């Protein structure tokens, strides 16, 4: 499936964006990261008449850390906040939760504000916002308002934000006093949505006793529930608090877990989160931890994206170092632009909703899923595909050489995505351990189950990197 036709808007300033939203009203959707929206478009689960791409709006990508709060702009990516040391020092729970959000490749593009406003009760950041008592800053042509977390969520995938409003920032209060935090969850596979998750905050008094304790829950309820665990924790300890949580929350079963199993997880994970929060380190999961568990196309067609009629948008992008000035259908995905317009068929298409990783390319040096980006969104940026990894003289990139040396490629379908992912990873992490190598590739699926050789290839490539 491909997105249904829509009118694409690419405002260049905030006032233009707000005016556009006022014009399109409830017939439009805002596109920032698009890691949730684009799959919905491709599967025709959403078919808005207008898509308002705010990625060209300046001033929305900042992260501001003050004594009382951390303010995250609408275009700040998950990875930006995850690796922001000042924000982590102020609110450790932010990084603890972000490490559970999908995979690094998704976090390179997805936005914090977008995740919160998507309002998925199975997502981590809505629970963090609810637990921290944060707020969303919403702007429209009529002015600015701030919406507290307690009022934001009105149902699953539903907030109180008006169609003409743009969430320009989210604000997390900095906890005061001796506050410890933790985030734990269980998922069927690394990077999947949680079957159940718990975020906990525990404030200690000067003597080390519990002053107050609260927890918020993921995949439990239609909106993220928050429980005050202070009294049961003080009176009976962690086990009593876990039993209180189990008895207080209503759980429902679905295709991923039955109600009784999810209720069991509420107790187990509440205890685990509280123990982690009050442990000596007090900062939840350690770094690297994982959840349990060229030529123009033939005129007339573009592999499922009809070129007849409809809106086209101008795109100027550098692909493998070469500038391309293109007019593309507004609803074209980057993966289709690369394969069917530019004939860079090394970028493979598998699931087309961001799970398998075969279509991974580098956008301004960061791995991203090309099936989760509209082609119009890469205007003004640089894309590197697997064809761009080798040197101009044809010398293979160290990662390509390592895959040859260690038989890391088998059928080859997943290989381009692995190569681009690993090349970027080793640039930033030149000496990974085996566990770190496994974590680095966890967002890419190999249908031949050749992971052992791929891990060996990562470690060999690290040796070959200049």
C-alpha positions as CSV (number, residue, x, y, z in Angstrom):
1,X,0.0,0.0,0.0
2,X,1.0,3.6,-0.6
3,X,-0.5,6.8,0.9
4,X,-3.7,8.1,-0.6
5,X,-3.5,11.4,-2.4
6,X,-3.2,14.5,-0.3
7,X,-2.2,18.2,-0.6
8,X,1.3,18.7,0.7
9,X,2.2,21.9,2.5
10,X,5.8,22.8,3.5
11,X,5.6,26.1,5.5
12,X,8.9,27.9,6.0
13,X,7.9,29.7,9.2
14,X,5.8,29.3,12.3
15,X,3.2,31.9,11.3
16,X,2.8,30.3,7.9
17,X,2.4,26.9,9.5
18,X,-0.3,28.1,11.9
19,X,-2.1,29.9,9.1
20,X,-2.1,26.7,7.1
21,X,-3.5,24.7,10.0
22,X,-6.2,27.3,10.4
23,X,-7.1,26.9,6.7
24,X,-7.2,23.1,6.6
25,X,-8.7,22.6,10.0
26,X,-9.7,19.0,10.8
27,X,-8.8,17.9,7.3
28,X,-5.1,18.1,7.9
29,X,-2.3,16.2,9.7
30,X,1.0,17.6,11.0
31,X,4.1,15.8,9.9
32,X,7.2,16.2,12.0
33,X,9.0,12.9,12.6
34,X,6.4,10.8,10.8
35,X,7.4,7.5,12.3
36,X,3.8,6.8,13.3
37,X,2.0,8.9,10.8
38,X,3.7,7.7,7.6
39,X,2.9,4.0,8.3
40,X,-0.7,5.0,8.9
41,X,-0.8,6.8,5.6
42,X,0.8,3.9,3.7
43,X,-1.6,1.4,5.2
44,X,-4.6,3.7,4.4
45,X,-5.5,3.8,8.1
46,X,-5.3,7.5,7.8
47,X,-6.2,9.5,4.7
48,X,-6.0,13.2,5.5
49,X,-6.8,15.7,2.7
50,X,-3.8,17.8,3.7
51,X,-0.3,17.0,5.2
52,X,1.4,20.0,6.8
53,X,5.2,19.2,7.0
54,X,6.7,21.5,9.6
55,X,10.3,20.2,9.3
56,X,11.4,23.4,7.5
57,X,10.1,25.7,10.3
58,X,13.1,27.2,12.1
59,X,13.4,27.4,15.8
60,X,11.4,24.3,16.8
61,X,14.3,21.9,17.3
62,X,15.8,23.3,20.5
63,X,16.2,21.6,23.9
64,X,16.4,24.1,26.8
65,X,17.4,23.0,30.3
66,X,16.7,25.3,33.2
67,X,16.7,24.9,37.0
68,X,13.0,24.3,37.1
69,X,12.2,22.6,33.8
70,X,13.3,21.0,30.5
71,X,11.7,22.4,27.4
72,X,11.8,20.3,24.2
73,X,10.9,21.8,20.9
74,X,8.5,20.2,18.4
75,X,11.4,19.1,16.0
76,X,13.8,17.8,18.6
77,X,14.3,14.1,17.8
78,X,14.2,11.3,20.3
79,X,18.0,10.8,19.8
80,X,18.6,14.5,20.4
81,X,17.1,14.3,23.9
82,X,18.4,10.9,24.6
83,X,22.0,12.1,24.2
84,X,21.5,15.5,25.8
85,X,23.7,15.3,28.9
86,X,22.2,18.4,30.6
87,X,18.7,17.2,30.1
88,X,19.6,13.7,31.5
89,X,21.3,15.3,34.5
90,X,18.2,17.3,35.3
91,X,15.7,14.5,34.6
92,X,17.3,11.0,34.3
93,X,13.9,9.5,33.6
94,X,13.9,11.0,30.1
95,X,16.9,8.9,29.0
96,X,15.7,5.9,30.9
97,X,12.4,6.0,28.9
98,X,13.9,7.0,25.6
99,X,16.1,3.9,25.5
100,X,12.9,1.8,25.3
101,X,11.4,3.8,22.3
102,X,11.7,1.5,19.3
103,X,15.2,1.4,17.8
104,X,18.0,4.0,17.4
105,X,17.1,4.4,13.7
106,X,13.5,5.3,14.6
107,X,14.7,7.6,17.4
108,X,16.9,9.5,14.9
109,X,13.8,10.7,13.1
110,X,10.9,10.5,15.5
111,X,10.1,13.5,17.7
112,X,9.5,13.7,21.4
113,X,6.5,16.1,21.0
114,X,5.1,14.0,18.2
115,X,5.2,10.8,20.3
116,X,3.5,12.6,23.2
117,X,0.8,14.1,20.9
118,X,0.2,10.8,19.1
119,X,-1.2,9.7,22.5
120,X,-0.6,6.0,22.1
121,X,-1.1,4.4,25.5
122,X,1.5,1.7,24.5
123,X,4.2,4.4,24.2
124,X,6.7,5.4,26.9
125,X,6.8,9.2,26.6
126,X,3.1,9.9,27.3
127,X,3.5,8.0,30.6
128,X,6.6,10.0,31.4
129,X,4.7,13.3,30.8
130,X,1.8,12.1,33.0
131,X,4.1,11.0,35.8
132,X,6.2,14.2,35.8
133,X,3.1,16.5,35.6
134,X,4.5,18.1,32.5
135,X,2.6,20.2,29.9
136,X,2.3,20.8,26.2
137,X,2.6,24.2,24.6
138,X,0.1,24.6,21.8
139,X,0.0,27.5,19.4
140,X,-2.6,28.7,16.8
141,X,-3.4,31.9,15.0
142,X,-5.5,32.7,18.1
143,X,-2.6,32.6,20.5
144,X,-0.7,30.3,22.8
145,X,-1.9,28.0,25.6
146,X,-0.3,25.4,27.8
147,X,-2.1,22.1,28.4
148,X,-1.3,20.1,31.5
149,X,-0.7,16.4,31.1
150,X,-3.7,15.6,33.3
151,X,-5.9,17.4,30.7
152,X,-4.1,16.4,27.5
153,X,-5.2,12.8,27.1
154,X,-8.9,12.1,26.5
155,X,-8.7,8.6,25.1
156,X,-6.4,6.3,23.1
157,X,-4.7,8.2,20.3
158,X,-6.8,11.2,21.2
159,X,-5.9,14.5,22.9
160,X,-7.7,17.8,23.6
161,X,-5.6,19.7,21.1
162,X,-7.6,21.5,18.5
163,X,-7.1,20.8,14.8
164,X,-5.8,24.3,14.2
165,X,-3.2,24.0,16.9
166,X,0.4,23.1,16.6
167,X,2.2,21.6,19.6
168,X,5.4,23.6,19.5
169,X,7.0,22.3,22.7
170,X,6.6,20.0,25.7
171,X,7.8,21.0,29.1
172,X,9.0,18.5,31.8
173,X,9.4,19.9,35.4
174,X,12.7,19.1,37.1
175,X,12.0,17.0,40.2
176,X,13.0,18.7,43.5
177,X,14.7,17.0,46.4
178,X,16.3,13.6,46.5
179,X,14.4,12.0,43.7
180,X,15.3,8.6,42.1
181,X,13.7,7.2,39.0
182,X,13.5,4.1,36.9
183,X,11.8,2.8,33.7
184,X,11.2,-0.9,33.1
185,X,9.1,-2.8,30.6
186,X,8.5,-6.1,29.0
187,X,8.2,-6.4,25.2
188,X,8.0,-9.5,23.0
189,X,11.0,-8.3,21.0
190,X,13.6,-5.6,21.4
191,X,12.1,-2.4,20.2
192,X,8.5,-3.6,20.1
193,X,5.7,-1.7,21.9
194,X,5.6,-2.8,25.6
195,X,3.2,-5.5,26.7
196,X,3.5,-3.6,30.0
197,X,5.8,-0.9,31.3
198,X,6.3,1.1,34.5
199,X,8.0,4.5,35.1
200,X,8.6,5.3,38.7
201,X,9.7,8.4,40.7
202,X,10.6,8.0,44.4
203,X,11.5,11.0,46.6
204,X,13.6,10.3,49.7
205,X,13.8,12.3,52.9
206,X,17.1,13.3,54.6
207,X,17.2,10.0,56.5
208,X,16.7,7.9,53.3
209,X,13.1,7.1,54.0
210,X,10.4,7.3,51.4
211,X,8.8,10.8,51.3
212,X,6.6,10.0,48.3
213,X,6.4,7.6,45.4
214,X,4.4,7.5,42.1
215,X,4.3,5.3,39.1
216,X,2.9,5.6,35.6
217,X,2.0,2.7,33.4
218,X,2.4,1.8,29.7
219,X,-0.1,-0.4,27.8
220,X,-2.4,-0.4,30.8
221,X,-5.6,1.6,30.2
222,X,-6.8,4.0,27.5
223,X,-4.7,6.8,28.8
224,X,-1.5,6.6,31.0
225,X,-2.6,5.9,34.6
226,X,-0.6,7.4,37.4
227,X,-0.7,5.8,40.9
228,X,0.4,7.3,44.2
229,X,2.4,4.5,45.9
230,X,3.7,6.5,48.8
231,X,1.5,5.0,51.6
232,X,1.8,1.3,50.6
233,X,5.5,1.7,50.0
234,X,6.1,3.3,53.4
235,X,3.8,0.9,55.2
236,X,4.7,-2.4,53.7
237,X,7.6,-1.9,51.4
238,X,8.0,-2.7,47.7
239,X,5.9,-5.9,47.7
240,X,3.0,-4.0,49.3
241,X,3.2,-1.3,46.7
242,X,3.3,-3.8,43.9
243,X,0.2,-5.5,45.3
244,X,-1.6,-2.2,45.6
245,X,-0.8,-1.4,42.0
246,X,-2.0,-4.9,40.9
247,X,-5.3,-4.3,42.7
248,X,-5.8,-0.8,41.6
249,X,-5.4,-1.1,37.8
250,X,-7.9,-2.6,35.3
251,X,-6.1,-4.6,32.6
252,X,-7.5,-5.8,29.3
253,X,-6.3,-8.6,27.1
254,X,-5.4,-8.3,23.5
255,X,-3.5,-10.3,20.8
256,X,-0.2,-9.6,22.6
257,X,-1.1,-10.6,26.2
258,X,-4.1,-11.8,28.2
259,X,-5.6,-9.7,31.0
260,X,-4.3,-11.9,33.8
261,X,-0.7,-11.9,32.4
262,X,-0.7,-8.1,32.0
263,X,-2.1,-7.7,35.5
264,X,0.8,-10.0,36.7
265,X,3.2,-7.8,34.9
266,X,1.9,-4.7,36.6
267,X,2.9,-6.2,40.0
268,X,6.2,-7.6,38.9
269,X,7.3,-4.4,37.0
270,X,6.1,-2.1,39.8
271,X,8.3,-3.9,42.2
272,X,11.2,-4.0,39.8
273,X,10.9,-0.3,39.0
274,X,10.7,0.7,42.7
275,X,13.7,-1.4,43.6
276,X,15.7,0.0,40.8
277,X,14.8,3.5,41.7
278,X,15.9,3.2,45.3
279,X,19.0,1.1,44.6
280,X,22.5,2.5,45.0
281,X,22.7,3.8,41.5
282,X,19.0,4.8,41.3
283,X,19.0,5.4,37.6
284,X,17.2,2.4,36.1
285,X,18.6,0.4,33.1
286,X,22.3,0.8,32.4
287,X,23.5,2.2,29.1
288,X,22.9,-0.1,26.2
289,X,20.3,-2.2,28.1
290,X,17.5,-3.7,26.1
291,X,13.9,-4.6,26.9
292,X,13.1,-8.2,27.9
293,X,11.9,-10.5,26.2
294,X,20.6,7.3,-11.0
295,X,18.4,7.0,-14.2
296,X,15.0,8.6,-14.7
297,X,12.1,6.2,-14.2
298,X,9.9,5.0,-17.0
299,X,7.2,7.6,-17.6
300,X,3.8,6.6,-16.3
301,X,4.4,4.4,-13.2
302,X,6.5,4.5,-10.0
303,X,5.9,1.1,-8.4
304,X,2.5,1.8,-6.7
305,X,2.8,5.6,-6.7
306,X,0.9,6.7,-9.8
307,X,2.5,9.7,-11.5
308,X,-0.6,10.7,-13.3
309,X,-2.4,13.8,-11.9
310,X,-2.0,14.9,-8.3
311,X,0.3,17.3,-6.7
312,X,4.0,17.3,-7.2
313,X,6.6,19.1,-5.1
314,X,10.0,20.3,-5.8
315,X,12.9,18.6,-4.0
316,X,16.6,19.6,-4.1
317,X,18.6,16.9,-2.4
318,X,22.2,15.6,-2.5
319,X,22.3,11.8,-3.0
320,X,25.6,10.1,-2.6
321,X,27.3,13.5,-3.1
322,X,25.4,14.4,-6.3
323,X,22.8,17.2,-6.3
324,X,19.4,16.2,-7.6
325,X,16.7,18.7,-8.5
326,X,13.5,16.8,-8.8
327,X,9.7,17.1,-9.0
328,X,8.1,14.2,-7.2
329,X,4.5,13.2,-6.3
330,X,3.6,14.7,-2.9
331,X,2.8,11.3,-1.6
332,X,6.0,9.5,-2.8
333,X,8.1,7.8,-0.1
334,X,11.8,8.4,0.0
335,X,12.4,4.6,-0.6
336,X,10.4,4.9,-3.9
337,X,12.3,8.0,-5.0
338,X,15.6,6.3,-4.5
339,X,14.7,3.0,-6.2
340,X,12.3,4.0,-9.0
341,X,13.3,7.6,-9.9
342,X,17.1,7.4,-9.2
343,X,17.5,3.7,-9.8
344,X,19.5,3.2,-6.6
345,X,18.1,-0.2,-6.1
346,X,20.5,-1.1,-3.4
347,X,17.9,0.3,-1.0
348,X,15.6,-2.6,-0.5
349,X,11.9,-2.4,0.5
350,X,10.5,-5.0,2.8
351,X,7.8,-4.3,5.4
352,X,7.2,-0.6,4.4
353,X,6.2,0.3,7.9
354,X,9.6,0.8,9.5
355,X,10.1,-2.6,11.2
356,X,12.5,-4.7,9.1
357,X,15.2,-2.0,8.4
358,X,16.0,-3.2,4.8
359,X,15.4,0.3,3.5
360,X,17.7,2.1,6.0
361,X,19.7,5.0,4.5
362,X,21.7,7.9,6.0
363,X,20.0,11.3,6.2
364,X,22.6,13.9,7.0
365,X,24.7,11.1,8.4
366,X,22.0,9.5,10.6
367,X,20.4,6.1,9.8
368,X,16.7,6.5,9.0
369,X,14.0,4.3,7.5
370,X,13.5,5.6,3.9
371,X,10.0,4.0,3.9
372,X,9.0,6.3,6.7
373,X,9.9,9.5,5.0
374,X,8.0,11.4,2.4
375,X,10.3,12.4,-0.5
376,X,9.3,16.0,0.0
377,X,10.8,16.0,3.6
378,X,14.4,15.5,2.4
379,X,14.4,18.8,0.5
380,X,17.7,20.6,1.4
381,X,19.2,17.5,3.0
382,X,21.8,14.9,2.1
383,X,21.1,11.2,1.6
384,X,23.6,8.4,1.5
385,X,22.6,5.0,0.2
386,X,24.5,1.7,0.2
387,X,25.9,2.7,-3.2
388,X,27.5,5.7,-1.6
389,X,29.5,3.9,1.0
390,X,32.4,2.8,-1.2
391,X,35.1,5.2,-2.2
392,X,35.1,7.0,-5.5
393,X,37.8,4.6,-6.8
394,X,35.6,1.6,-6.0
395,X,37.4,0.6,-2.8
396,X,34.9,-1.0,-0.4
397,X,33.9,0.6,2.8
398,X,35.4,-1.2,5.8
399,X,31.9,-2.5,6.8
400,X,31.4,-3.9,3.3
401,X,34.9,-5.6,3.4
402,X,34.1,-7.0,6.8
403,X,30.8,-8.5,5.6
404,X,32.7,-10.2,2.8
405,X,35.4,-11.4,5.2
406,X,33.0,-12.8,7.7
407,X,30.2,-13.9,5.4
408,X,27.9,-11.4,7.0
409,X,25.7,-11.3,3.9
410,X,23.7,-14.3,2.9
411,X,20.7,-13.9,0.7
412,X,21.6,-10.1,0.7
413,X,18.1,-8.7,1.1
414,X,18.7,-7.2,4.5
415,X,22.4,-6.3,3.8
416,X,22.1,-2.7,2.6
417,X,20.2,-1.7,5.7
418,X,22.8,-3.4,7.9
419,X,25.7,-1.8,6.1
420,X,24.3,1.8,6.4
421,X,23.3,1.2,10.0
422,X,26.7,-0.2,11.0
423,X,28.8,2.4,9.1
424,X,27.1,5.2,11.0
425,X,27.3,3.3,14.3
426,X,31.0,2.7,14.1
427,X,31.7,6.3,13.2
428,X,30.4,7.2,16.6
429,X,31.3,4.0,18.5
430,X,34.7,2.8,17.1
431,X,35.4,0.0,19.6
432,X,32.1,-1.8,20.4
433,X,31.9,-4.9,22.6
434,X,30.0,-7.9,21.3
435,X,26.9,-6.9,23.4
436,X,27.1,-3.4,22.0
437,X,27.4,-4.8,18.5
438,X,24.2,-6.9,19.0
439,X,22.4,-3.8,20.3
440,X,23.5,-1.8,17.3
441,X,22.0,-4.2,14.8
442,X,18.9,-5.0,16.9
443,X,16.7,-2.8,14.7
444,X,17.4,-4.7,11.5
445,X,15.9,-8.1,10.7
446,X,17.8,-10.9,8.9
447,X,15.5,-13.4,7.3
448,X,18.4,-15.9,7.0
449,X,19.0,-15.7,10.8
450,X,22.6,-14.9,10.1
451,X,23.1,-12.7,13.1
452,X,26.2,-14.4,14.4
453,X,28.1,-13.6,11.3
454,X,26.8,-10.1,11.2
455,X,28.0,-9.5,14.8
456,X,31.4,-10.8,13.7
457,X,31.3,-8.5,10.8
458,X,30.6,-5.5,13.1
459,X,33.6,-6.3,15.2
460,X,35.8,-7.0,12.2
461,X,34.7,-3.7,10.6
462,X,35.7,-1.9,13.8
463,X,39.2,-3.3,13.3
464,X,39.3,-2.2,9.7
465,X,38.0,1.4,10.3
466,X,40.7,4.0,9.8
